[in-house]
Amino acid sequence: MSMIEKDVDLLKKANIYFDGKVTSRNYTDKNGVVRSLGIMLPGEYTFGTKAAENMEIMSGKVEVLFAGMDSNWETFKGGESFDVPANSSFEIKVDEITDYCCTYLNE
């Protein structure tokens, strides 16, 4: 799961959400793909999306409820990922400290 990226443009300013319980930093790879690397502390959060995204769980465990689903929570753990469509939302229950990489997809 180790991936070394070279020639990236890193945005030093952190994205801080939910009183610091979720943080990330954005970077753009050499191909112009924007990603954010972050940490989520245990808790329940709701995120909205502008662009479609792929959320890769590097380590930890989460349960996700996608917009439009009433009670169909899905579990994802280290090494797994999920996609969220543009202009959507999802609820996430973070069961343990979770390291993630979010890739913003061009549709």
Protein Blocks (a to p, Z undefined) as FASTA:
>chain_A
ZZcdehiacdfbacdeehhiaccdddddfkopacddddddedddddddfbdcddddfbdc
dddddehiaklccdddehiacdddehiadddddfbdcddddddddZZ
